Every structure is written in structure tokens, then in C-alpha cells.
Amino acid sequence: MQPRPFGSVLSLGLASALLLSAAPRSGGGDDFDLFLDSTLAFDAREGAITLPLHRGFFQGEETFYVLTASSSRDDARARGLNWAPRLKNALGHGNAVQHVGVRNGGFTFVGSVDFSPERVIVPGPLGFPPDVAKPGSVGDARYSALVTTGNGVVLNAPIVANRTGVHDSVAELDIDRMTVTFELIEGRYHDDRILYISTEASDPPTAALEASTYAPAMNDIPGLGSNDERTSARAAIVPFVNGATGRDNPDRQGLNSALLGEGSPLNVTEIHPRNRGKIPIYSPIWDVHPAVWTENAIRRGERQRIEHHEDIADLVEDGWVVSGGNGPRNPELGGLRAGGFIVNCPIMAID
């Protein structure tokens, strides 16, 4: 496998792939604060971040992965990762966590990914739902990005390349330098912009839309509809299904807008990393809660861009927004229902 750039893809975050060579870590950062101290290069204007690449093995063959989070605060600090204490809650839940070995300093995985399928997205008449959505990579029954060596620490270690190909959200992979550049997706947290990468989803159409790996085993991760830090390894993310459209519309937002090629869907999350704090709540495993504006809300001009999860709770309670999923009701979101699947979306920066 040789260093090479990868071509254009249609993802929820960007309309085209971005190719970056090594650059000053602060280059193009604008007012964003980076979370991962291990970041090698970051360019907010170009929507790309470069991270260290790690070499591991699956059934004796080379496999390449990245590290983005650890459930141990000390381990996260030592590795320059996000501290995600709630990942430990995934231990003991089916295939939620891979138990890996160590060889030459890298992991030996028991589950892996097939990157050979062709990713296909055909937007529907209104953008969303798409007429066709086929993921470009598929994890086997034992593949999860969450791993442990048996020491009680859980790491987020998505596989991004092997002999079958390369992850669809990767813009550039350099095996000689052991670096990987990802496309970034823009979202919202408490009225601030966040930038994140998307690596896995436990639902095939969502994996296709997010240019991520379909990883069904990761739906074993506990916490459906729950943000309980004692038991849940998930945290809510809210995509609006039918937000306002129009590239220059200040209220633009939603999956329909993204699939029409107007930009990121601007999904809303309820937590972000607190690497230097003491509040043990962060998880990169997002519990998807689709939100739908009612016809009455649209007709009466209530539809607008939403940037705070508490505003979503108010809209649900007032009847302007209803659930697009049929999972458990989330009390922190006004009773909005979970969709029944996850996406693995480590947050990289916030403004």
C-alpha cells in the first residue's frame, strides 16, 4: 500500500474530498480549539484534520487504524486523545467492544472491515430520504471500533485501511509517514460550531450518508435513549430530517439540505469532550435521534436553524418538532425518540 490521495466523495459533511500535506498544526484554525493533542495538522477552512496512523494486524495481515479516545483519563492524556470515560460502560455488552491482542506495539484485531464495496448515494426528490444509499465499507460480525486489551480501558480505534481498501472519509493516507487526513463535518453544540469525523454507523443507509463503515456489532453499545453516565456509553445527536433548504439561507439545516449538496446537516449534539475537566460525561458514540418539523410548524414559519439541544426539547414539548425514530423517549430532549442506531463521531474541535 503506497501513500496516495483519494478521490471525491459525497458525504453529509462535505461535497468533495480534501487533500492536505503536512502543515502547521494551527494553520487555518480560525477560532477553533482542538481537543486532540495528538493532532498533526488542522485546517478548519479546508475542513480537514491529520492524525497519526497506527499499524495493527488482522489474521496476520497489516491493518491500519487511528486512536481518538480512551476511557482512562491518564491514558488519554498520555496518548493525546479525548477522554471518554463512559466508553467503559460498553464492556460486557455483546460485541460492543473488541478484545484485542498486542503485536509489535499495535493491536491484533478479531474483527475487521471490508472496504471493497462501492459507496452509492442517490438523493431523493427532496434530498432526503435518498433513493439509494449503499455503504462503501462493511464491518464483520465481530468488528467494533471500541477495543480493549483486557486491562479495563476502552479505546476508540477505528480501522481505516487494509488490503481491501481505504475508509471513504479519508482524504489522504501516507503509509511512509504513518499519517491519515480525514474530512471534517460541521455540527452544533450549545450555539457553537463543532468539527468532527465520522467513522462508523450501525445502520446501513446512515453509514452510506456519513461515508462511514457499516458496523452492526456497534449497536450492542448500551444506552439507547439514555445519557446516564453510570450505564450508557452513548450520547444523543439530533439530525433534522426536513430542515430549511437554500445554500444562502441563514436557517439552512438538515439531512434534506445536505443531500441536495448545500453543506453539512449541522447536527446538534448535547455533549463535547472535557479533557481538562472533571465531568465524566463524554462519549464519541452518538445515539441518533432524528427530528422532524411538523407541517404546522413549517406553515406557521416556526422552522429555523437550531443550535442547542435544550431548544430541541422545548420544540418537542411545544409540538413543533416530532420524532423521526421509534425508540425510547429521551427526557433530556423533551421526549424525542431515539432512532435505534449509533454513529461513531469523535469531536475534533470547537469554536
N, C-alpha and C positions, 0 to 999 in steps of 0.2 A: 504494500500500500504506500503510495507516494504522496507527498504534500501536493494538494491541488485545491482550487476553488470549486464551488458547486453552484449550479445554475439557478435560475429564477424559479420561485415557488409562490403560490398564492396562499398566504396564511392569514389568520384573523388579525395578526399584528402588523404585517407589512405586505405590500404588494410585490416586492421583489427582494431577491437575496442581496446581501451586503457583503462586500469583500474588504477586509481590513488587514493591513500588515501591522507589525508591531508599531505602537505609537505611545507617546507619553500617557501614563495612566490617567491623568487629569484632562487630557485633550478632549475638547468638545463636550465636557461635562456640564456646561452651563451651571445651574444652581443645584444640581443633583448631588446628594450624599450617597456614596457607595456603602454597601453593607459588607461585602466580602473583601477581607484584607488580602486574600489570595488573588484578586483580580490583576491581570497583566496589562490590559488595555480596555478603555471605556470611551465610547463616543455617543453621547445622548442624541446629538443632532443627526447622526447617521443611523442610530438605533442598533448598536452592536456592542458586544462585550466579549473580551477574550479571557479564557480561563486556562489553568494548567490541565493538560491531558494526562491520564494515568493508564498504564498498561496492565491488563489482567489477562485471565485465561478462562476459556470455557471448553471443556473436553480436550484440553491440550492445545487449543488454537488461540492465537492472540485476540484479545478483546479490549477495546478502549472505552474508558468511562471518565466521568467528571465527578467531583465531590462538591456539594453545595451546602450541606447542613449536617450537624451532629446533635444528638440528644444530650450529649455531655457538654457542659459549659467549658470546662477546661480543655477538652478535646477540640471543641470548635475554635477556641482562641489559639490553640497550638497550630491548627491547620489553616486558620484564616477563613473559617466558614461561618455561616449563620448558625446561631444557637437555636435549636428547635426541640425543646425538652419534651414536648408532647409526642414526638415520634416513638418514644419508648412504650407508649400505650398500645402500639401496634404489635408488640411482641406477644406470641401465643395465639394469634388470630389467623388460623388457616395458613395461606401462602402470602400473607401481607408482608412478611419480612423474609428475605433470603438468608440462609445461614451459609456463609462463605468461608473458604479457607484462605490462606495467605501463601503466595509463592513469589520469591524474588521481590518482596515489598508490595506486590499487587494482589488483588483479590482473585480467587478461583471461584467462578460463579457456578451455580447449579441450574440456573435458568438463563435464557438468552433471548436475543431478538433477531428476527428475520427482516432485513432492510431491503429485500429484493422487490417487494410489490411496488407497483406504480401508484402513486397518490393521485386520486382523481377527485376534483371538485367541480361540479356544475351548478351554479347558482339557480335558484328557482325564480319565478317571475317577479317576486318581491325581494329577491335576495335570499332570505331565509323563510322556510326551510329549503335547503339545496335539493335539486332534483337527483343529484348523485353525490355521495360523499364516501370515498373509499380510502382508508388509511394507507400510508406508504411504508409503514413498518408495524410488525406484529410480534408481541412477546409470547413466549410459550407458556404453558400452564404453570410453570414454576418461576416465571420471571416477575420480579418486583424490583423497582429502583431502590427500595429500602433494604439495607443489608446489615448483618451483624456477624461478628466473628465468634460470638458466644460470650462476650465479656459484659453484656448488658447494655452496651452502647449501640444505638441505631444510627446509621449514616444514610444520607440520601446520595446514591451513587448511580445515576442513570447511565446506561450503556449507550454510547453514541456512534460506535463504528465497530465493524468486524469484517470477516471475509465476504459477507453478503452485501455490504454497502455502508452507507452513512445516513445518520439521522437527518430528516427533512428540514429541521430548523437550524442546522449547521450551515454557516456561510463559508467557512474555511477550516480545513483540518490540516495541521502540519505535524507529521509524524517525526520528522527530524528534530524540530524544536519542541515537540510534545506540547502543542498549544491547540486550542479549538476556539473558534469565534462563532457565537450564536447571534441570531436575530433577536431583538428585544421587542416586547409587546407593551404598550402603554395601558395602564389602568388607573383606578382612583382609590384613594384611601383617605377618609376624613378631609375631603376637599383638596387633597394634594395629589400630584401626579406620582405614580409609581411605574417602574420599569421592571419587567420580569421575563423569564424564559419559560417555555412550555416544553416538557419532555415526555410525559405520559398522560394517558387518559384511559379510564376503564370502560368507555363507551365508544364503539367504532366510529360513528359519524363525528363525534366530538374530537376524537384523535385525528381524523382527517382534516377537520376545520382548523385545528390548532397546529397542524404539521407536527404532531407528536406520535409516539408509539402507542398502539392499542395494547394495553396491559391488563387483561381481565382479572388476573390474580390480585391486582391492587384494589379491587373492590372489596376485598376482605379487610381492608384497613377500617378499624372501628370508628364510630362517631357519626353515623348518618343522622343529619338533622340536629346535631348536638355540638356545642362548643365547650363542653365540660372538660376542664383541663385535667381532671382526675382520670377520665376514662376515654376521651375522644382524642384521636390522632388527626382529626380533620378540623378545618376552619372554613367558614362559609365564604363563597364567592357568588356574586349575583350578576349574571349577564341579562340585559334586557333583550327580549326577543324581537320586539317591534318598536324600537325607539325611533326618534325623529331622524329623517334622512336629509341629505344635501351636504355636499362636501364643505361648503362655507357656512352652513347653518350652525350657530353657536350652541344649539340644543342637540346637535347630532350625537347619536349614541345607539349602540345595539348591534345584534347579530345580523339583522337585515342590512344595515348600513355597511357593515364590514364586508359582507358577501357581495355587495354592489361595488366594492372597490373604493370606498370612501375613506377608509382608515381603520384604526383599531376600534373594537367594540366598546372600549372604555368600561370594562367590567369593574364592579365595585367590591372591594374586599373589606373585611372587618378587623383584620389584624396585620401587623408587619413585624419584622424581626426587631428584637430588643437585645442586641448582642452585648451592650454595655450596661443594661439594666438588670433588674432582679425579678421581673414579672414573667413567670414561666408559661407563656400562652402561645408562642408562635409555632405554626406548622406550615410547611410548604404544600401540604396535601389539602387541596381545596375541595370542599363539598359543594357541588354546583347546585344553586337554587335559581332556576330560570324564572324571570319576572315578565309579566305581560301587562301592558297598558290596556285598560278596558276601552271598548268603543265609546262609552260615555266620556271617559277622561280625554280621549282624543278629540271628540266632537266639541267638548267644552274648553279646549285649549289648555288642559292641565298637563299635557305631556311636555317634559322638559329634560334637560341633562341632569342626572342625579349623581352626586359625588360622595355621599356619606351613607353608611348603612342604616343610621338612625332615621334618615329621611325616607328610606325604603320602608322601614317599619311603620312610619306614620302613613305613608301612601297605602299600604296594605290595610291598615286599620280603618282608613277613611274610604276604602272601596275603590280607589282609583287604579290600583295595581292588584292583579291576581296571580296565582301560582301557575307556572308552566310545567311543574312536576307534580307527582302524586305520592311523594314520600312523606315522612313525618314532618309535622309543622315545627318550625324553628321559632321559639318565643322571642329570641333576640331580633328577629326580622318581622315581628308583627304577626307571626303565624304563617309566613311564606313557607311553602313546602319544598323539601329537598327533591332534587331530580333523580337521586338514586345512583349517582356515579361520581367519580372524582377526576380531578386533573392535578398533575404534579407541576406546580408553577413556582419555583423559587424566586423570591423578590430580590432583585439586584440593587435597586437604587430608589431613592425618594427625593422629591424636591422640597 
